[in-house]
Amino acid sequence: MPKMGNKQAARPAADSSAKLPKIVAIDADGKATRLKAERLEIDFGDGRKLLLAFPERAWGDLEIEADADDEAAVPMLSLQPGACNLLTLRVDVHHDMAFLEPLDLPQAAHSPVLKLSVQKAVEGDDKANAPKKNHIRRWAQAALQQDAQVTVRLVGEDEGRSLNRDYRGKDYATNVLTFAYAEGEDVPGIPQANDGPLAGDLVLCVPVVVREAVAQGKTLEAHFAHLVVHGMLHLQGLDHENEVEAAEMEALETSILRALGYADPYA
């Protein structure tokens, strides 16, 4: 393929008294406007973007992500203290960065680097049901054991069926397809790549994921999280060709998803 670069209780409906975060925009004259949004995108006009994802409840976490128009570039955030209650946040875009070999430090000192690209080849309801990039990044990073360059492509039924037929010989759309572009060697834990970061694509067929979530009584978010984790583990060399492999992979998926706050996908 050319490079492109479970049960959880249903979420209760929010009532009118739910403690949601309050988002207020203030203009140069001090006029305040209340916004109803779950995500803000700030475009600086020179290829740099800042994305703010708000929590579903007032006590949740605010996610801040740098992004760039050029998928080959690496967006980075830097913080500069300005006062006891002020931080200056800067977004820079680097076009000549390369992955470095991990230093010979204790395991905890090195966090895997994920260079992620998300493509949304969907429209209408499929586009509305597709997960957001910041969520995909969180799920993929949680399953990552080595530096990786990954493209996640969200597709509709037709493209999902075509890819599954062309590359697996199965004439139907499936939930997730994994395409790896780097071979690795076995090391304790998860296979590691020999030369540079791992590279590969994950293809998620949105309408299939939606149907499965409904049929299995899961939230759509939980099912997408499971499939991203599942695909990332495949990308790193894990498989489920026999009962032993399947048990090991399912146990690892369950552990990762539990750390992310989701229920056992196989329960």
C-alpha positions in Angstrom: 0.0 0.0 0.0 1.4 3.5 -0.8 2.3 5.4 2.2 -0.3 8.0 3.2 2.2 10.5 4.7 -15.3 -4.3 25.1 -18.1 -3.0 27.0 -18.5 0.4 28.6 -21.6 1.9 30.0 -23.3 4.5 27.8 -22.5 8.0 28.8 -25.5 9.6 30.6 -27.1 12.6 28.9 -25.9 15.9 30.2 -28.4 17.9 32.2 -28.9 21.6 32.1 -27.0 21.9 35.5 -23.9 20.1 34.4 -20.7 21.9 35.4 -19.3 22.6 31.9 -16.3 24.8 31.3 -17.2 28.4 30.5 -15.5 29.8 27.4 -15.5 33.5 26.9 -13.9 35.5 24.1 -12.8 39.1 24.9 -12.2 41.6 22.2 -9.8 44.6 22.2 -12.5 46.8 23.7 -13.1 44.4 26.6 -16.4 43.1 25.3 -17.0 39.5 26.4 -18.8 37.0 24.2 -19.8 33.6 25.6 -18.7 30.7 23.3 -20.2 27.2 23.0 -17.4 25.1 21.8 -15.4 22.0 22.7 -12.3 23.0 20.6 -10.7 26.2 19.4 -8.3 26.4 16.5 -6.0 29.4 16.3 -4.4 29.9 12.9 -1.4 32.3 13.0 -1.4 32.5 9.1 2.1 31.3 8.5 1.6 27.6 8.8 1.5 27.6 12.6 -1.7 26.5 14.5 -2.6 26.2 18.1 -5.4 23.8 19.0 -7.2 24.0 22.3 -9.5 21.0 23.3 -11.7 21.7 26.3 -12.7 19.1 28.8 -16.3 17.7 29.0 -16.5 18.9 32.6 -15.1 21.9 34.4 -12.8 19.7 36.4 -11.2 18.1 33.3 -8.0 18.8 31.5 -7.4 21.4 28.9 -5.4 19.8 26.0 -3.1 22.2 24.0 -1.6 21.0 20.8 0.6 22.6 18.2 -0.1 21.9 14.5 1.2 22.9 11.1 -0.2 23.1 7.6 2.8 21.2 6.2 2.5 17.5 7.2 6.3 17.1 6.7 7.0 19.7 9.4 7.3 19.1 13.1 5.2 21.6 15.2 6.6 22.2 18.7 5.4 24.1 21.8 7.7 26.1 24.1 6.8 27.9 27.4 8.4 31.0 28.7 7.5 32.2 32.2 6.3 35.8 32.2 5.1 36.3 35.8 4.0 34.3 38.8 0.6 33.8 37.1 1.6 34.1 33.4 3.1 31.8 30.8 3.9 32.7 27.3 3.1 29.9 24.9 4.9 29.8 21.6 4.3 27.6 18.5 7.3 26.9 16.2 7.4 24.8 13.1 10.6 22.9 12.2 11.2 21.5 8.7 14.5 19.9 9.2 14.1 17.8 12.3 15.1 14.2 12.4 14.6 11.4 15.0 17.6 10.8 17.2 18.8 7.5 18.5 17.7 7.0 22.1 20.4 7.8 24.7 21.7 5.1 26.9 19.6 6.2 29.9 17.2 4.4 32.2 14.0 3.3 30.5 11.9 5.9 32.3 14.1 8.7 30.9 13.1 8.2 27.3 9.5 8.7 26.2 8.7 7.5 22.6 8.3 10.3 20.1 5.2 10.1 17.9 5.0 12.0 14.7 1.3 11.8 13.8 -0.6 12.7 10.7 -4.4 12.4 10.5 -6.3 12.3 7.2 -10.1 12.5 7.2 -11.5 11.1 3.9 -15.1 11.2 5.1 -18.1 13.4 4.7 -21.5 13.9 6.3 -22.3 11.6 9.2 -19.0 9.8 8.9 -17.2 13.1 9.3 -19.3 14.0 12.3 -18.6 10.6 14.0 -14.8 10.6 13.3 -12.6 11.1 16.3 -10.6 14.3 16.8 -6.8 14.4 16.2 -6.0 15.1 19.8 -7.9 12.0 20.9 -6.2 9.9 18.3 -2.8 11.2 19.4 -3.6 10.3 23.1 -4.7 6.8 22.2 -1.8 6.1 19.9 0.8 7.5 22.3 -0.5 5.3 25.1 0.3 2.2 23.0 3.7 3.4 21.7 6.9 1.7 22.8 9.3 3.3 20.3 9.6 6.4 18.1 7.2 6.2 15.3 5.8 8.1 12.3 2.2 7.2 11.8 -0.6 8.3 9.5 -4.1 7.6 10.6 -6.6 7.7 7.8 -10.3 7.9 8.5 -12.3 6.5 5.6 -15.9 5.7 4.5 -17.4 2.3 3.5 -16.2 2.4 -0.1 -12.6 3.1 0.5 -12.5 0.7 3.5 -13.9 -2.1 1.3 -11.5 -1.3 -1.5 -8.4 -1.3 0.7 -9.4 -4.5 2.5 -10.1 -6.2 -0.9 -6.9 -5.0 -2.6 -4.5 -5.8 0.3 -6.2 -8.6 2.2 -8.3 -10.2 -0.5 -11.5 -9.8 1.6 -14.3 -8.0 -0.2 -15.9 -6.0 2.7 -15.0 -3.0 4.8 -13.3 -3.9 8.2 -12.9 -1.7 11.3 -9.1 -1.2 11.2 -6.2 -2.0 8.8 -2.6 -1.7 9.7 0.2 -1.2 7.2 3.8 -1.3 8.6 6.8 0.1 6.6 9.6 -0.9 9.0 10.8 -4.3 10.2 12.0 -4.7 13.7 13.7 -7.2 16.0 12.3 -8.7 19.2 13.3 -7.1 22.5 11.7 -7.4 25.9 8.2 -6.0 25.8 7.4 -5.1 22.2 9.5 -5.5 19.0 11.7 -2.5 18.2 12.8 -1.2 14.8 16.5 -1.5 13.9 16.9 1.6 11.7 15.2 4.8 12.8 11.6 5.2 13.9 8.8 2.8 13.0 6.7 4.0 10.1 3.2 2.9 9.1 -0.4 3.7 8.5 -3.6 2.9 10.3 -6.9 3.0 8.3 -10.1 3.2 10.3 -13.4 2.7 8.6 -15.8 5.1 10.4 -19.2 3.6 9.5 -18.0 0.1 10.5 -16.7 1.4 13.8 -20.0 3.1 14.5 -22.0 0.0 13.7 -19.8 -2.2 15.9 -20.0 0.3 18.9 -23.8 0.2 18.8 -23.9 -3.6 18.4 -21.5 -4.2 21.2 -23.0 -1.7 23.6 -19.9 0.6 23.8 -19.5 4.3 23.5 -18.1 5.3 20.1 -15.1 7.0 21.8 -14.2 3.8 23.7 -14.4 1.7 20.6 -12.3 4.1 18.5 -9.7 4.1 21.4 -9.6 0.3 21.4 -9.1 0.1 17.6 -6.3 2.7 17.6 -4.5 0.9 20.4 -5.1 -2.5 18.6 -3.7 -1.1 15.4 -0.7 0.5 17.0 0.2 -2.8 18.6 0.0 -4.5 15.3 2.2 -1.8 13.8 4.8 -2.7 16.5 4.8 -6.4 15.6 2.2 -7.9 17.9 -0.4 -10.3 16.5 -3.1 -12.8 17.4 -2.5 -15.7 15.1 -2.9 -18.2 17.9 -4.4 -18.4 21.3 -1.2 -17.5 23.2 -0.6 -14.4 21.0 -4.2 -13.4 21.2 -4.2 -13.7 25.0 -1.0 -11.6 25.4 -2.2 -8.9 23.0 -5.7 -8.7 24.6 -4.1 -8.4 28.0 -1.9 -5.6 26.8 -4.7 -3.8 25.1 -6.9 -4.0 28.2 -4.0 -2.6 30.4 -3.4 0.3 28.0 -7.1 1.1 27.8 -7.6 0.9 31.6 -4.8 3.5 31.9 -6.7 5.7 29.5 -9.8 5.4 31.5 -11.8 2.9 29.4 -13.3 -0.4 30.4 -12.1 -3.8 29.4 -13.0 -4.1 25.7 -13.2 -7.9 25.9 -15.4 -8.1 29.0 
